Amino acid sequence: MTDTKTTAAPKAPLSRKIGYGFGDMSSSMFWKIFTAYLPFFYSTIFGLSLVDATFLMLVTRIWDAVSDPMMGIIADRTQTKWGKYRPYLLWIALPFAVTGVLLFTTPEFGYAGKRIWAYVTYVMMMTVYTAINVPYGAMLGVMTADSDEKTVFSSFRMFFAYAGSFVVLAGWEPLCKLFNRLQGIDSSVNDPSSWQYAMIVVAACCFLLFLLCFKMTRETVKSIPKETSVGSDLKTLFRNAPWWILLGGVLFFNLFSAARYTAGPFFFASVIGDGAQLKIFSAEFLFYAGIFFAVGEVSNMVGVSMTPAITSKIGKKSTFIYSLILLIVLSCLFFFIPLTTGGYWMMMLLQVIINIMTGIISPLVWSMYADIADYAELKFNTSSTGLIFSSSSMAQKFGGAIGGSAVTAILAAVGFSTETTAVQTESALVWVRALMSFVPAAVAAMSLFFVSLYPLTTKRMKEIQGELEIRRAQK
């Protein structure tokens, strides 16, 4: 059996890996704002009720179930001088930025008009996100044929993604307050126009990052020409057992992150409260949602940097499983931390370790989808990289929507009030703490169940790559 490592093309230059990372740096800056702040924005600033915000994020997922695989099919059949997937970075970068600003715009409409605006802009945003992110993800399958090199590319991707997330989460609230001050508005007020201006700044950065990603990347792997019908592609996808298994594992992993990020602003607003301090000797620092999640993003970056070394020792599947086990245990411990200065430091410590684990897992997801694309090419003799990677986008958006809507639905069911001066019931506060602990733990346990069934081990992937190399050389 030929080992692909011995005959593979030279490793990609560092600049290409950095350029690929810029793409998810852009996407993640938007996605983390959506995950952490959009439910809060809709319910406390835009003016929707918790129930309407819940239905909005659920109903729009019906369109995502169609648009994601549709985009994968379209991208697989695209042929340009720039490749199949790379041109979409150039074509969709500007619509991506503009639609993000519209999403965080609060029009001077009545309640019914605002609901319509929210549905239209949310569907637009998710459609544009799909149009650029599905091809971007699929690029991983055509930038290198080496499975280990795919993990390296994926690690660069996630490192830059978390770097972007750190910047935007740490800076979002200060940026909104800055625009408040520039308009003469009290810094404690969540002003709709300040949120819109802050999103304009973020959107401009995202636009430039996607242009850099396009400029610095290349498609180098020539896959089997797309000659099969759409129906045939879908049929082989549905027969792809590893794809189904990983889809379940990734969906619940995304639910884990989405639940924590969505619950976070509510947790800090109602359980921690304003004015909480982290003390280091005589220095005091404000303990708020943005800094909590920003520290998590730095921790994610640490985890991402560890992934290639760990997977080279124990494989992708084992790395995924052990990380999920730790997520379950640590999430349960979070519930019992006291609301004291020492307790706040314990929260930060658990946040660091939890996010190191999610950082380790994140590159695996994309690398494993690329492995599944190779498996599909060998088994079914068809290249459907874009279609397979569309499932990762769909899982991410379904996980975000279900996680976010589940959080708001639970809060509505337990009587949580979104009024600024409201005094929450003890039961509501317990549920808010559970949404940061036991609920994510249960979701991680479901992800663990699926990942334990995943069949594409390191040994099996080496066999697949060897056989594919021979087949591609004969084309």
C-alpha positions as CSV (number, residue, x, y, z in Angstrom):
1,M,0.0,0.0,0.0
2,T,1.4,3.4,-1.0
3,D,1.8,5.8,1.9
4,T,0.7,9.3,0.7
5,K,3.1,10.9,3.1
6,T,6.1,9.6,1.1
7,T,4.9,10.8,-2.3
8,A,2.8,13.8,-1.3
9,A,3.5,17.3,-2.8
10,P,5.6,19.7,-0.8
11,K,4.0,21.3,2.2
12,A,2.1,24.4,1.6
13,P,3.9,27.7,2.5
14,L,3.2,29.4,5.8
15,S,1.6,32.4,4.0
16,R,-1.1,30.2,2.5
17,K,-2.0,28.7,5.9
18,I,-2.2,32.2,7.4
19,G,-4.3,33.4,4.5
20,Y,-6.7,30.5,5.0
21,G,-6.9,31.4,8.7
22,F,-8.0,34.9,7.8
23,G,-11.2,33.5,6.3
24,D,-12.5,32.0,9.5
25,M,-11.2,35.0,11.4
26,S,-13.8,37.0,9.5
27,S,-16.6,34.4,9.8
28,S,-16.0,33.9,13.5
29,M,-16.1,37.6,14.3
30,F,-19.6,37.7,13.0
31,W,-20.6,34.3,14.3
32,K,-19.5,34.9,17.9
33,I,-21.4,38.2,18.0
34,F,-24.5,36.4,16.7
35,T,-24.1,33.6,19.2
36,A,-23.3,35.7,22.3
37,Y,-25.3,38.8,21.7
38,L,-28.0,38.4,19.0
39,P,-30.6,36.8,21.4
40,F,-29.9,39.5,23.9
41,F,-30.1,42.1,21.2
42,Y,-33.4,40.9,19.9
43,S,-35.0,40.6,23.4
44,T,-33.6,43.7,25.2
45,I,-32.7,46.2,22.5
46,F,-34.5,45.5,19.2
47,G,-37.7,44.9,21.1
48,L,-38.8,41.3,20.4
49,S,-40.3,39.1,23.1
50,L,-38.3,36.0,24.2
51,V,-41.0,33.8,22.6
52,D,-40.8,35.7,19.3
53,A,-37.0,35.6,19.4
54,T,-37.1,31.9,20.0
55,F,-39.4,31.2,17.0
56,L,-37.3,33.5,14.8
57,M,-34.2,31.4,15.3
58,L,-36.0,28.1,14.9
59,V,-38.2,28.8,11.9
60,T,-35.3,30.2,9.8
61,R,-33.5,26.9,10.2
62,I,-35.9,25.4,7.7
63,W,-34.3,27.5,5.0
64,D,-30.8,26.6,6.1
65,A,-31.7,22.9,5.7
66,V,-32.1,23.7,2.0
67,S,-29.6,26.5,1.4
68,D,-26.5,24.8,2.9
69,P,-26.6,21.6,0.7
70,M,-27.7,23.7,-2.3
71,M,-24.6,25.9,-1.9
72,G,-22.4,22.8,-1.6
73,I,-23.9,21.4,-4.9
74,I,-23.4,24.8,-6.6
75,A,-19.8,25.1,-5.4
76,D,-18.9,21.6,-6.5
77,R,-20.0,22.5,-10.0
78,T,-18.2,25.9,-10.2
79,Q,-15.3,26.1,-12.6
80,T,-13.2,29.4,-12.8
81,K,-9.6,30.3,-13.3
82,W,-9.4,30.7,-9.5
83,G,-10.8,27.2,-8.8
84,K,-14.1,25.8,-7.5
85,Y,-14.5,27.3,-4.1
86,R,-12.0,30.2,-3.8
87,P,-13.9,32.7,-6.0
88,Y,-16.8,32.9,-3.6
89,L,-14.5,34.6,-1.1
90,L,-14.2,37.5,-3.5
91,W,-17.8,37.5,-4.8
92,I,-19.6,37.3,-1.4
93,A,-17.3,39.4,0.9
94,L,-19.2,42.7,0.4
95,P,-22.7,41.2,0.7
96,F,-21.5,39.4,3.9
97,A,-20.4,42.7,5.5
98,V,-23.5,44.7,4.4
99,T,-26.0,42.1,5.6
100,G,-24.3,41.9,9.0
101,V,-24.9,45.6,9.5
102,L,-28.6,45.3,8.5
103,L,-29.0,42.5,11.0
104,F,-28.0,44.8,13.9
105,T,-30.1,47.7,12.6
106,T,-33.2,48.6,14.6
107,P,-35.7,50.3,12.2
108,E,-38.3,52.8,13.4
109,F,-41.2,50.4,12.8
110,G,-44.0,49.1,14.9
111,Y,-43.8,45.7,16.5
112,A,-45.1,43.8,13.5
113,G,-42.8,45.7,11.1
114,K,-39.8,44.9,13.4
115,R,-40.7,41.2,13.3
116,I,-40.8,41.2,9.5
117,W,-37.4,43.1,9.4
118,A,-35.9,40.6,11.9
119,Y,-37.0,37.6,9.8
120,V,-35.9,39.1,6.5
121,T,-32.5,40.2,7.7
122,Y,-31.8,37.1,9.7
123,V,-32.6,34.9,6.6
124,M,-30.5,37.1,4.4
125,M,-27.6,36.9,6.8
126,M,-27.7,33.1,7.1
127,T,-28.0,32.8,3.4
128,V,-25.0,35.0,2.7
129,Y,-23.1,33.3,5.5
130,T,-23.7,30.0,3.7
131,A,-22.7,31.4,0.3
132,I,-19.2,32.2,1.6
133,N,-18.6,29.8,4.4
134,V,-19.5,26.5,2.6
135,P,-17.0,27.1,-0.2
136,Y,-14.5,28.4,2.3
137,G,-14.8,25.2,4.3
138,A,-14.6,23.0,1.2
139,M,-11.3,24.6,0.2
140,L,-9.7,22.5,2.9
141,G,-10.3,19.5,0.8
142,V,-8.5,20.9,-2.2
143,M,-5.5,22.8,-0.7
144,T,-3.7,19.6,0.2
145,A,-4.1,15.8,-0.3
146,D,-2.4,14.9,3.0
147,S,-4.6,14.2,6.0
148,D,-2.1,15.4,8.6
149,E,-1.5,18.6,6.5
150,K,-5.3,19.2,6.5
151,T,-5.2,19.1,10.3
152,V,-2.5,21.8,10.2
153,F,-4.5,23.9,7.8
154,S,-7.5,23.4,10.0
155,S,-5.5,24.4,13.1
156,F,-4.4,27.6,11.5
157,R,-8.0,28.2,10.5
158,M,-9.3,27.8,14.1
159,F,-6.4,29.7,15.7
160,F,-7.2,32.7,13.6
161,A,-11.0,32.1,14.2
162,Y,-10.5,32.3,17.9
163,A,-8.2,35.3,17.6
164,G,-11.0,37.1,15.8
165,S,-13.5,35.9,18.3
166,F,-11.3,37.2,21.2
167,V,-11.0,40.6,19.6
168,V,-14.6,41.0,18.9
169,L,-15.9,39.7,22.2
170,A,-13.4,41.7,24.3
171,G,-14.1,44.8,22.2
172,W,-17.8,44.6,21.5
173,E,-19.2,46.1,24.7
174,P,-16.4,48.8,25.0
175,L,-17.0,49.7,21.3
176,C,-20.8,50.1,21.9
177,K,-20.0,52.3,24.9
178,L,-17.6,54.3,22.8
179,F,-20.3,55.1,20.3
180,N,-22.6,55.9,23.2
181,R,-20.1,58.5,24.5
182,L,-19.6,60.0,21.0
183,Q,-23.4,60.5,20.8
184,G,-23.7,61.9,24.4
185,I,-25.6,58.8,25.6
186,D,-25.0,57.3,29.1
187,S,-22.6,54.3,28.8
188,S,-25.0,52.0,30.8
189,V,-27.6,52.4,28.0
190,N,-27.8,49.7,25.3
191,D,-28.5,52.2,22.5
192,P,-29.6,50.6,19.1
193,S,-27.6,53.1,17.0
194,S,-24.4,52.4,18.9
195,W,-24.8,48.7,18.3
196,Q,-25.3,49.4,14.6
197,Y,-22.2,51.5,14.5
198,A,-20.2,48.9,16.3
199,M,-21.3,46.3,13.7
200,I,-20.2,48.6,10.9
201,V,-16.7,48.6,12.3
202,V,-16.7,44.8,12.7
203,A,-18.2,44.3,9.2
204,A,-15.5,46.5,7.5
205,C,-12.8,44.3,9.2
206,C,-14.5,41.1,8.0
207,F,-14.7,42.4,4.4
208,L,-10.9,43.0,4.3
209,L,-10.1,39.7,5.9
210,F,-12.0,37.7,3.3
211,L,-10.3,39.7,0.5
212,L,-6.9,38.7,2.1
213,C,-8.0,35.1,2.3
214,F,-8.8,35.1,-1.4
215,K,-5.5,36.7,-2.3
216,M,-3.3,34.4,-0.2
217,T,-4.8,31.0,-0.8
218,R,-4.7,28.5,-3.7
219,E,-6.5,25.3,-4.7
220,T,-3.9,22.6,-5.6
221,V,-5.7,19.3,-5.5
222,K,-7.5,18.3,-8.7
223,S,-10.4,16.1,-7.7
224,I,-12.6,13.9,-9.9
225,P,-14.5,16.1,-12.4
226,K,-18.1,16.6,-11.4
227,E,-20.1,14.6,-13.9
228,T,-22.8,13.0,-11.7
229,S,-26.3,14.4,-11.2
230,V,-27.5,16.3,-8.1
231,G,-29.7,13.4,-7.2
232,S,-26.8,11.0,-7.4
233,D,-24.7,13.2,-5.2
234,L,-27.4,13.4,-2.6
235,K,-28.0,9.6,-2.8
236,T,-24.3,8.9,-2.1
237,L,-24.3,11.5,0.7
238,F,-27.2,9.8,2.5
239,R,-25.4,6.4,2.1
240,N,-22.2,7.9,3.7
241,A,-22.3,6.4,7.2
242,P,-19.2,8.4,8.6
243,W,-20.9,11.6,7.4
244,W,-24.1,10.8,9.4
245,I,-22.1,9.9,12.5
246,L,-19.9,13.0,12.4
247,L,-22.9,15.2,11.6
248,G,-24.5,14.1,14.9
249,G,-21.4,14.6,16.9
250,V,-20.7,18.0,15.5
251,L,-24.3,19.2,15.8
252,F,-24.3,18.4,19.5
253,F,-20.8,19.9,20.0
254,N,-22.0,23.1,18.4
255,L,-25.1,23.0,20.7
256,F,-22.7,22.9,23.6
257,S,-20.9,26.1,22.6
258,A,-24.1,27.8,21.5
259,A,-25.9,27.2,24.8
260,R,-23.1,28.6,26.9
261,Y,-22.6,31.7,24.7
262,T,-26.3,32.4,24.5
263,A,-26.8,32.0,28.3
264,G,-23.7,34.0,29.1
265,P,-25.1,37.6,28.8
266,F,-28.2,36.5,30.8
267,F,-26.0,34.8,33.4
268,F,-23.8,37.9,33.9
269,A,-26.8,40.3,33.9
270,S,-28.9,38.4,36.4
271,V,-26.6,36.1,38.4
272,I,-23.3,37.9,38.5
273,G,-24.8,41.5,38.2
274,D,-23.1,44.8,37.6
275,G,-19.9,45.8,39.4
276,A,-18.5,42.3,40.0
277,Q,-14.7,42.5,40.4
278,L,-11.7,40.3,39.8
279,K,-9.0,41.2,42.3
280,I,-5.3,40.7,41.8
281,F,-3.5,41.9,44.9
282,S,-4.6,45.6,45.1
283,A,-5.7,45.8,41.5
284,E,-9.4,45.3,40.5
285,F,-10.8,44.4,37.2
286,L,-14.5,44.3,36.1
287,F,-15.9,40.8,35.7
288,Y,-18.3,40.9,32.8
289,A,-19.5,38.6,29.9
290,G,-17.2,40.1,27.3
291,I,-14.0,39.5,29.3
292,F,-15.2,36.0,30.4
293,F,-15.7,35.0,26.8
294,A,-12.6,36.8,25.5
295,V,-10.5,34.8,27.9
296,G,-12.2,31.7,26.6
297,E,-11.2,32.6,23.0
298,V,-7.5,32.9,24.0
299,S,-7.9,29.5,25.7
300,N,-9.4,28.2,22.5
301,M,-6.3,29.4,20.6
302,V,-4.1,27.5,23.1
303,G,-6.2,24.3,22.5
304,V,-6.0,24.7,18.7
305,S,-2.2,25.0,18.8
306,M,-2.1,21.7,20.7
307,T,-4.3,19.8,18.3
308,P,-1.7,18.6,15.7
309,A,0.7,17.3,18.3
310,I,-2.1,15.4,20.2
311,T,-3.7,13.9,17.1
312,S,-0.3,12.7,15.8
313,K,0.0,10.7,19.0
314,I,-3.4,9.3,19.7
315,G,-5.5,10.1,16.5
316,K,-8.4,12.4,15.8
317,K,-11.2,10.2,17.2
318,S,-9.5,9.6,20.6
319,T,-8.6,13.3,20.9
320,F,-12.3,14.2,20.3
321,I,-13.6,11.6,22.8
322,Y,-11.2,12.5,25.7
323,S,-11.9,16.2,25.2
324,L,-15.7,15.7,25.3
325,I,-15.3,13.7,28.6
326,L,-13.5,16.6,30.2
327,L,-16.2,19.1,28.9
328,I,-18.9,17.0,30.6
329,V,-17.1,16.9,34.0
330,L,-16.0,20.5,34.0
331,S,-19.4,21.9,32.9
332,C,-21.1,20.1,35.8
333,L,-18.6,21.6,38.3
334,F,-19.5,25.1,37.1
335,F,-22.9,25.0,38.7
336,F,-21.5,24.6,42.2
337,I,-19.1,27.6,42.2
338,P,-20.0,30.2,44.8
339,L,-20.7,33.9,43.8
340,T,-17.7,35.3,45.6
341,T,-14.5,36.9,44.4
342,G,-12.7,33.5,44.8
343,G,-15.7,31.9,43.0
344,Y,-15.3,34.3,40.1
345,W,-11.7,33.2,39.7
346,M,-12.8,29.6,39.8
347,M,-15.3,30.4,37.0
348,M,-12.4,31.9,35.0
349,L,-10.3,28.8,35.6
350,L,-13.0,26.5,34.4
351,Q,-13.6,28.7,31.4
352,V,-10.0,28.5,30.5
353,I,-9.9,24.7,30.7
354,I,-13.3,24.2,29.0
355,N,-12.2,26.4,26.1
356,I,-8.9,24.7,25.7
357,M,-10.9,21.5,25.2
358,T,-13.2,23.1,22.7
359,G,-10.2,24.6,21.0
360,I,-8.6,21.1,20.6
361,I,-11.9,19.8,19.1
362,S,-12.6,22.6,16.6
363,P,-9.8,21.8,14.1
364,L,-10.7,18.1,14.2
365,V,-14.2,18.8,12.9
366,W,-13.0,20.4,9.7
367,S,-10.2,17.9,9.2
368,M,-12.5,15.0,9.7
369,Y,-15.0,16.4,7.2
370,A,-12.1,16.6,4.7
371,D,-11.3,12.9,5.5
372,I,-15.0,12.0,4.9
373,A,-14.7,13.8,1.5
374,D,-11.7,11.5,0.6
375,Y,-13.7,8.5,1.9
376,A,-16.6,9.4,-0.4
377,E,-14.4,9.9,-3.4
378,L,-12.9,6.5,-2.9
379,K,-16.0,4.6,-2.1
380,F,-18.5,6.3,-4.5
381,N,-16.1,7.5,-7.1
382,T,-17.5,11.0,-6.9
383,S,-16.1,14.3,-5.6
384,S,-18.7,16.1,-3.5
385,T,-16.4,18.1,-1.2
386,G,-18.6,21.2,-1.2
387,L,-21.8,19.2,-0.4
388,I,-20.1,17.3,2.4
389,F,-18.7,20.5,3.9
390,S,-22.1,22.1,3.6
391,S,-23.2,19.8,6.4
392,S,-20.6,21.4,8.7
393,S,-22.1,24.8,8.0
394,M,-25.6,23.4,8.5
395,A,-24.6,21.7,11.8
396,Q,-23.0,25.0,13.0
397,K,-26.1,27.0,12.2
398,F,-28.5,24.4,13.5
399,G,-26.4,24.1,16.6
400,G,-26.4,27.8,17.1
401,A,-30.1,28.3,16.4
402,I,-31.3,25.3,18.4
403,G,-28.9,26.2,21.3
404,G,-29.9,29.8,21.2
405,S,-33.6,29.2,20.9
406,A,-33.5,26.5,23.5
407,V,-31.9,28.9,26.0
408,T,-34.5,31.7,25.3
409,A,-37.4,29.2,25.4
410,I,-36.3,27.8,28.8
411,L,-35.9,31.3,30.1
412,A,-39.3,32.3,28.9
413,A,-40.8,29.1,30.4
414,V,-39.3,29.7,33.9
415,G,-40.5,33.3,34.0
416,F,-37.2,35.1,33.3
417,S,-37.9,38.8,32.8
418,T,-36.0,40.9,30.2
419,E,-37.0,44.2,31.9
420,T,-34.0,46.1,33.0
421,T,-35.1,46.6,36.5
422,A,-36.8,43.2,37.0
423,V,-36.0,41.1,40.1
424,Q,-35.6,37.5,38.9
425,T,-37.2,34.6,40.8
426,E,-35.0,32.1,42.6
427,S,-36.2,29.4,40.2
428,A,-35.3,31.5,37.2
429,L,-31.8,32.1,38.6
430,V,-31.2,28.4,39.2
431,W,-32.1,27.7,35.6
432,V,-29.8,30.4,34.3
433,R,-26.9,28.7,36.2
434,A,-28.0,25.3,34.8
435,L,-27.9,26.7,31.3
436,M,-24.2,27.4,31.9
437,S,-23.5,24.0,33.4
438,F,-25.7,20.9,33.4
439,V,-27.5,21.7,30.1
440,P,-24.2,22.0,28.1
441,A,-22.9,18.9,29.9
442,A,-25.9,16.9,28.7
443,V,-25.4,18.1,25.2
444,A,-21.7,17.2,25.2
445,A,-22.7,13.7,26.4
446,M,-24.8,13.3,23.2
447,S,-21.8,14.4,21.1
448,L,-19.7,11.8,22.8
449,F,-22.1,9.0,21.9
450,F,-21.9,9.9,18.2
451,V,-18.1,10.4,18.0
452,S,-17.6,7.0,19.7
453,L,-19.1,5.4,16.6
454,Y,-16.9,7.2,14.1
455,P,-15.1,4.6,11.9
456,L,-12.4,6.6,10.0
457,T,-9.4,5.9,12.2
458,T,-5.8,7.1,11.4
459,K,-5.0,3.6,10.0
460,R,-8.0,3.6,7.7
461,M,-7.3,7.1,6.4
462,K,-3.7,6.2,5.4
463,E,-5.2,3.3,3.4
464,I,-7.7,5.6,1.8
465,Q,-5.1,8.3,0.9
466,G,-2.8,5.7,-0.7
467,E,-5.6,4.3,-2.9
468,L,-6.8,7.8,-3.9
469,E,-3.3,8.8,-4.9
470,I,-3.1,5.9,-7.3
471,R,-6.6,6.6,-8.7
472,R,-5.9,10.4,-9.2
473,A,-2.6,9.7,-10.9
474,Q,-4.5,7.6,-13.5
475,K,-6.9,10.4,-14.4
